[in-house]
Structures are given as structure tokens and as C-alpha cells.
Amino acid sequence: GHRMLEQQLQLKHTQLRNRLVMGSMHTGLEEGWHNRKRLRAFYEARAKGGTAMLITGGYSPNLRGKLTPISSSFNSYYDVFKHRAYTNAVHKHGGKICLQLLHAGRYAYHPFNQAPSAIKAPISPYKPKAMSLSSIKKTIKDFAHSAYMAEKAGYDGVEVMGSEGYLINEFMAPHTNKRNDEFGGSLENRMRLAVEIVKAVRAKVSEQFLIIFRLSVMDLIPNGSTPEEVTIQALELEKAGVDIFNTGIGWHEARIPTIASMVPPGAFKEASKRLKDVIKVPVIAVNRINTPEIANEILNAGDADLISMARPLLADPEFFNKYNNQLSKHINICIGCNQGCLDHVFKGKRATCLVNPQAAFELDYPLEKTTKAKKVLVVGAGPAGLSSSCYLAEKGHTVTLIDQKMQMGGQFNLAMQIPGKEDFNHTLAYYTNELERLNVTVELGKAYDDSMLAHYDDIVFATGVRPREASIECSDGKRVFAYDEVIRGEVELGKSIAILGAGGIGFDMVAFLSEQKSQSISDFKSQWGIECEPKPYKDDRQLYMLKRSAGRFGSDLGKTTGWIHRQVAKQHSVKQIADCQYHSFDKNGLTITVAGDKQVLAVDTVIACIGQVSNNEVLAKQSDNAKVHVIGGAKLATAIDAKRAIYEALQIAREI
Ligand code: FMN
């Protein structure tokens, strides 16, 4: 198809240099004076990387709309002064920047929250107060005032957050709006708040100041707006003065994945198309658009005029420039894992990125060119070894990477076989291309031996992990399989399978054994019942998940994705047994003790997903050698994941 991402877009008096918009992301750097230089550096890197327009994280127009008591608002001259640093930095690099105004409504995590009606959200412990008419009028004024101040701060526009189940969206949907005054009941009344806000903003800002409205096209909750209603909302809002529509998908309380890695790339392009079909102003497409190919496909099909990428610009701030310089194969692609970004934000930690630990840490973890080039050997070409080789070479060192296997990738090769984790393919391809660009010498099929020590200034051991073996007595020719041999397809599986361990790998095994790889958009929608009835499953295998600890399954999975893994297990009728001891495995099944009661579970296959051990045998002798460094799973197998592996790779490269 055509390359459209680089085309300019003229918007009234504002020209966007291309079609790439950075979607709104609250990073955790917004609060407090002390982080302002970090946030400036974060925005500056994305503007410098060619992005046409950035949208900030959500700022509340007033006190009650703050997401948490310590969250940021935007309405004072102090804010104007602080934010000029951001707008100047972006403008210096030819980019545009808009401030997002977000009133959290009933999702606000404090006791002073407000909503159209006093109905508690399932995801906040605080029951909101129903807004009085005067409070609604005041809120409309507050939005307008914030927009007015945003223009003073040098912003090119504001984005009014009207989706994801926040205040404005709560007014739109009958689910949360039970009012019987002029702000509730009929569609016209329910959308009055949104329309009044846009009109009030328009009246307070100059003509060239942009108003983006993020409209919820699919609420994905019962009693949300219907597609017909959304159409009317869009038309009315356009009349009220909206310059650009951004697409919103799903309320936060919806139990349907909308951005996680199992969402097929481009899954919601149809939602943007729906807007585009009825309005004249430009439309932004969102969610899981992570490659230039998908972006161009959406633009070419006329499904949207602009592409929003949020997490993909955490993964690679230079996304646009690389694409534009025909270097797309060197883009570090977002895998949709949420492990570094949203999971952090939910824990009150700064957002960053699994594949790019420098994201939002630009000033904390710079990688400066070395003045003393060294010869460095990296042992092991898994996530830690690949990334450390690239960082070391980027720094100016001469790097050799060896692996005893004939194939690079280590655990990446397992991860990408899990349905919903196919995007790890991109990560491995990225590192492979980077190694070549950075002239790293790669020697596969080569094991480490101590004679190599003398030839290098520094050695980084990134030898990774192997599965922990289960100590279960086996007879009748039975054997407990390790998860890696199952994923590699090396063993034959039966019809009734016990999975030992309920950590991330245990749940990945459930997906591996029951889900489809590279699911199509329509299969994804029918699995989750997106605007249709969910498809029931008929599995021909019965899966059991067993764990030794008591309590809920999957409680230590990531906050933003754990519920999806638990839901998938439910969809496939996986039976879960906690507080369980494993004893022996024979032709009758697996003998276990559950809460003191000994029994035989009639399974024909047992797979151990019970953690990992470090591959550190070669290291024992070198533990006090100053030129030897150990990172990743080889250093500590407990809870190793790609996030820690790549983070440690960056830190070791900064040190050497
Ligand atoms: N969307 C908003 O409208 N306002 C926000 O403040 C906001 N904060 C976010 C913070 C993080 C760390 C992330 C990852 C997303 C946030 N989002 C927010 C949602 C993004 O704008 C976007 O819709 C979502 O990440 C999916 O798009 P992507 O696949 O391009 O990342």
C-alpha cells in the first residue's frame, strides 16, 4: 500500500508535519516540581523523533476531578509557568503538543469524587456524590478556564477526555446517568455536559487553538451508548466546535481486553471508521497500532486520518524518523505487555517500558559514548545478552556475542510461541537487526570456556535460566514434562493435563494449550463478545492448574493483565486446585494431597511450570574476577522476566 504516515495534515491554522500522534499517557512525572525536567526530556525526545503532535497525560480541570489526591490538575499561573518548559521543548523540534483535560468522575480514587448519579464504580472504593446543577455549571467553567490557561502555556490545543468511563462518558451512558434534570434521560440531555464543555472551551480560546475530543465509540459495558447514539454525539460535538476526534474504546471497568498484547494489532480500526463515516473533521485511530505497516494500512483504507501511538512511543521515541528514513526494521516495537508502563502506573511507580528502560528515565539512565573503547564478550544471546550487546556497542565498545545454541533469542523463542505474545517476534528481529547495524560479532554454536578470559577487557554473563525440575516420583513409563519442551513441541501431550504452578508461565501454558495463535480480529471479537454474544468454547482437552500455596489463582500477575489470564482460564473451563502437594505420577494419574486429603487426579500428562534455575555453572570459578559481570536470569532466576533482563543490560552497559 501507499506510505501515508509521512503526509502532512492542514488543520485550520495548524499544520501537522505527519500523521503520527503520541496518545495521552500519564507517566507519573506530571506531579510535583522536581520531575519537570524529566517530563520535558520525555516529551522532547518524542518531538525530536519526528512525532507530529503529542498529547499529555490527563490533568484535571479542578480538585474533585483528580484521579487521586496527589494527581495533577491544570488551572493556575503556576501550572502555566511550569508547562511552558514542555511546550517550548516540543515546538523547538517542530512538533505540536496538546494538554489532555480529564475529570475522573466516579473513577476518582478519593472520597470527594462526583458523578452524574451516586452509583459506585466497581473499580473504586469511593461512592461518588451526584453532582448538583451548580456543580455541573462550575465544572463546565473549570474546563473552559483550564483550556484558556493551556493556551497561555503555549499548548496548541486541548484534548477533552470523553471516554474510558470518566466523568463526561458517565454522563453519556444510561448505565451511570440516572438523572431526571436537563443532564439526564434523553440522549440530548446525556450529551449536554460534553457539548456545553466544548462550547465553553471554544468561547475562551483563540480560533486556531485545537479542540480534540476523545469520544467513546464502544463503551463495552451494559447500558452504554449505542452505535447510533455515538453517531449523533459526534455530529453534535462537531457542531459545537471540535476540530479532531480521537477514538475511545472501552471503560476501565469493562472486562474485555482493549490494549493488552492478546488484542490483535489494529483490532479497533473499525471504531474510528464509524466516526469518519459521519463527520468532516479528522479522526484519530488508537490502540495496538504498533508498526508502520498497520498505521499505513489504516490510513490507506480511509479508516482514520491520524494514528495515535501511546506505548509504541515509549518503546521507541525515534519511531517516525526511523520510518521516514527507511529504517523501519530498526524500530523497537511495542509488544503490548503493559509490564513497564500501565502496571507501574497502577502501583504508583513511574511508567517506563519493558523493551526500552530509558523511557521516562531519559535523564536518569543516559547511555553516553565511551571515551575508552573496550573489548567486551557477552555470553548468552537471550533477552539480557542481546540487549546488553546492543547497548555496549551503541556506547562504542567492541562487542562479541556468543551462544552455545545455533539460534539466538533464548527465552524470546519460547515467549513468541504463546498465543497473544507473538509480538516478541518483533523484539527478536529488532535486536538481530541492531546487532548487524552496530557491528557486533555474533558467534553461534560456541560455548564459553575460561581460555577466553584473557582476550577481553570485560565479560558479561547472560546465560539465562532453565526450568526447575519437579521432584515427583514417576512410574509406568510416565515423566513430568518441562514447559520448554512442551512449547518447542518436543513431547506428545494427552487429553487430560495437569499444569503445576500458577505463575506467569503456568497461565502462559494454559494459553498455549487452549488458545489460537495469531488470532484474527473477528475471532478476537467473538471470543470476548465485543458487540456480539461471546463464543462458548468446546475444548477437547481438560486442563488442571495446581499450585502449592493457598489462595486465589493468578493474584501475582500484572494488575492490568492478570484478570485477562484468569478469564481465559475460565473460558476454557480450566479446573484450579490450590493448597496442593504433589507426590507421584503413574498410569492412574497424579497423586496429590489437597488440604490434607490424599487423592489421585486422573490425568495422563503433567507439565511443570514451577519456576526456573540460573544457568551459572561456568561462573562459579569467576565470582571474584573484577572483569566478569552477571546479569538477568543467570544472576537471579527468581521472577526473571524480559523487563528485568533488559533493564540490567542497560545498567551494565552504563557501568562498563
Ligand atoms: N489515556 C488517556 O486518555 N489519558 C491518560 O492519562 C492515559 N494514561 C495512560 C498511561 C499509560 C502508562 C498508558 C500505557 C496508557 C495511558 N492511556 C491514557 C491510554 C493511551 O492513551 C492509549 O489509549 C492506550 O495506551 C492504547 O494505545 P497504544 O496501544 O498506542 O498504547
Residues whose N, C-alpha, C, O or C-beta is under 5 A from the ligand:
A	BS01	FMN	G23 S24 M25 H26 G57 G58 I259 N287 R288 I289 S308 M309 A310 R311 P312 C341 L342 V345 A351
